[in-house]
Amino acid sequence: MQNIQESKLHFDTATAENYLQVTDESISKEIFNLRYHKQYDLLETFPRPEKEKLGDYYKSENYISHTDSRRNFFEKLYQSVKNKTLSDKIKLINKNHSPSSVKIKVLDIGCGTGDFLAAIQKNTVWETVGVEPNQQAADLARNKNVKVFEHLEKLREQEFDVITLWHVLEHVPNLEYYIQQVQQLLKNNGLLIVAVPNYKSYDAKHYGTKWAAYDVPRHIWHFSKHAIKRIFETYDFKLIHIKPMYYDSFYVSLLSEKYKTGKMNFIKGFYYGFISNLSGFFTKEYSSHIYLMKKVHKGT
């Protein structure tokens, strides 16, 4: 792999505008600011926890993406929806990637408990690798016979046909460095799939400071569609398609109701999740989006 190049992105905290103050509702109860970077239409969480302390904000049995828990109805619902979406993700790759051979190489960054890669191994002959820094989640993935590394640097000499980041990019401390690594790991004309929340959605505006997808300080970056397009085109990625994540509006609205009222109000959560999707049909601003991008040669 080539050496990481000098950053092309410039996030000037001094010129950023205050957007909202948001509380970490799920773990620490600390208050953080969201700062708006006008040049990218992007929000950044501030102050950012120190690197050695960031992991403490994930240490909770309530952080559901790092567990396979089914302790209550909400967790059972989450796991059921997650299983439903696995086949959809595989179909998405099949539809948008034309491999030169049957056995393509797929890298899932932030693979969590490994369900996506386990589903691929069950349904295809693709070669799969995952990256997951959380030890608990990585161990669960390995128990499903998923090959998992702790850091991207372990894969420096490899190249992949497809790289996926399902709700991962919002977590990475050094955004530019991370995108550069992804760029170098992906083959030319390879497919990059990025899924992130959308702070311009109806449910984000409705719940305001209680919108669960802000999830500070674990979510450092908060993206708009313009932000994704502008940031990635800087690193030679061409945006080819944007897909809504319909289920996310329901999940986020349910959790936002809990943060807002102190209890899980399923009726209101489902209602506002439905309204958010309905609004998204007209505005094209859904609770979360999937971005499909191709790595292109410079000048193409």
WOUR-V256402 format. One record per residue. SS is DSSP state (hx for helix, st for strand, lp for the rest). NEAR is the number of other C-alpha atoms within 10 Angstrom. Layout:
ss=SS near=NEAR
ss=SS near=NEAR
//
This chain:
ss=lp near=12
ss=lp near=9
ss=lp near=9
ss=lp near=14
ss=lp near=10
ss=lp near=9
ss=lp near=11
ss=lp near=11
ss=lp near=14
ss=lp near=10
ss=lp near=14
ss=lp near=9
ss=hx near=12
ss=hx near=8
ss=hx near=11
ss=lp near=17
ss=st near=13
ss=st near=14
ss=st near=13
ss=st near=15
ss=st near=16
ss=st near=22
ss=st near=22
ss=lp near=19
ss=lp near=19
ss=lp near=17
ss=lp near=18
ss=lp near=13
ss=lp near=11
ss=lp near=12
ss=st near=14
ss=st near=17
ss=st near=19
ss=st near=25
ss=st near=23
ss=st near=21
ss=st near=21
ss=lp near=13
ss=lp near=13
ss=lp near=19
ss=lp near=15
ss=st near=22
ss=st near=25
ss=st near=24
ss=st near=23
ss=st near=18
ss=lp near=13
ss=lp near=16
ss=lp near=16
ss=lp near=9
ss=hx near=9
ss=hx near=7
ss=hx near=9
ss=hx near=14
ss=hx near=13
ss=hx near=13
ss=hx near=16
ss=hx near=18
ss=lp near=13
ss=lp near=12
ss=lp near=11
ss=lp near=13
ss=lp near=13
ss=hx near=15
ss=hx near=16
ss=hx near=23
ss=lp near=18
ss=lp near=16
ss=lp near=15
ss=lp near=14
ss=lp near=8
ss=lp near=8
ss=hx near=9
ss=hx near=15
ss=hx near=16
ss=hx near=14
ss=hx near=13
ss=hx near=18
ss=hx near=18
ss=hx near=12
ss=hx near=14
ss=hx near=15
ss=hx near=14
ss=hx near=11
ss=hx near=15
ss=hx near=17
ss=hx near=14
ss=hx near=11
ss=hx near=17
ss=hx near=16
ss=hx near=11
ss=hx near=13
ss=hx near=18
ss=hx near=11
ss=hx near=9
ss=hx near=14
ss=lp near=16
ss=lp near=14
ss=lp near=13
ss=lp near=8
ss=lp near=7
ss=lp near=10
ss=lp near=13
ss=lp near=17
ss=st near=18
ss=st near=22
ss=st near=26
ss=st near=22
ss=st near=25
ss=lp near=26
ss=lp near=29
ss=lp near=29
ss=lp near=27
ss=lp near=27
ss=hx near=18
ss=hx near=24
ss=hx near=28
ss=hx near=18
ss=hx near=17
ss=hx near=18
ss=hx near=16
ss=hx near=10
ss=hx near=11
ss=lp near=12
ss=lp near=12
ss=lp near=16
ss=st near=16
ss=st near=21
ss=st near=20
ss=st near=27
ss=st near=22
ss=lp near=23
ss=lp near=17
ss=lp near=17
ss=hx near=13
ss=hx near=14
ss=hx near=19
ss=hx near=26
ss=hx near=17
ss=hx near=18
ss=hx near=24
ss=hx near=16
ss=lp near=11
ss=lp near=16
ss=lp near=13
ss=lp near=23
ss=lp near=17
ss=st near=25
ss=st near=19
ss=lp near=15
ss=lp near=13
ss=hx near=18
ss=hx near=11
ss=hx near=10
ss=hx near=16
ss=lp near=13
ss=lp near=10
ss=lp near=12
ss=lp near=20
ss=st near=22
ss=st near=22
ss=st near=23
ss=st near=25
ss=st near=22
ss=st near=20
ss=st near=19
ss=lp near=19
ss=lp near=17
ss=hx near=23
ss=hx near=21
ss=hx near=18
ss=lp near=15
ss=lp near=18
ss=lp near=10
ss=hx near=16
ss=hx near=19
ss=hx near=17
ss=hx near=14
ss=hx near=17
ss=hx near=18
ss=hx near=19
ss=hx near=21
ss=hx near=22
ss=hx near=19
ss=hx near=23
ss=st near=22
ss=st near=19
ss=st near=17
ss=st near=17
ss=st near=21
ss=st near=26
ss=st near=26
ss=st near=21
ss=st near=20
ss=st near=21
ss=st near=25
ss=st near=27
ss=st near=20
ss=lp near=23
ss=lp near=18
ss=lp near=21
ss=hx near=23
ss=hx near=30
ss=hx near=24
ss=hx near=13
ss=hx near=14
ss=hx near=17
ss=hx near=17
ss=hx near=17
ss=hx near=24
ss=lp near=24
ss=hx near=26
ss=hx near=23
ss=hx near=28
ss=lp near=20
ss=lp near=30
ss=lp near=27
ss=lp near=20
ss=lp near=20
ss=lp near=23
ss=st near=23
ss=st near=26
ss=st near=21
ss=lp near=20
ss=hx near=22
ss=hx near=12
ss=hx near=17
ss=hx near=17
ss=hx near=17
ss=hx near=17
ss=hx near=18
ss=hx near=18
ss=hx near=15
ss=lp near=11
ss=lp near=19
ss=lp near=18
ss=st near=24
ss=st near=21
ss=st near=18
ss=st near=12
ss=st near=12
ss=st near=16
ss=st near=13
ss=st near=19
ss=lp near=18
ss=hx near=18
ss=hx near=17
ss=hx near=20
ss=hx near=29
ss=hx near=24
ss=hx near=21
ss=hx near=25
ss=hx near=31
ss=hx near=26
ss=hx near=23
ss=hx near=28
ss=hx near=23
ss=hx near=18
ss=hx near=20
ss=hx near=18
ss=hx near=10
ss=lp near=10
ss=lp near=12
ss=lp near=17
ss=lp near=17
ss=hx near=17
ss=hx near=11
ss=hx near=14
ss=hx near=22
ss=hx near=18
ss=hx near=15
ss=hx near=22
ss=hx near=25
ss=hx near=18
ss=hx near=16
ss=hx near=25
ss=hx near=25
ss=hx near=16
ss=hx near=16
ss=hx near=18
ss=hx near=12
ss=hx near=9
ss=hx near=12
ss=lp near=17
ss=lp near=22
ss=lp near=28
ss=lp near=29
ss=st near=26
ss=st near=23
ss=st near=19
ss=st near=20
ss=st near=21
ss=st near=23
ss=st near=23
ss=st near=22
ss=lp near=18
ss=lp near=11
ss=lp near=8
ss=lp near=5
ss=lp near=6
//
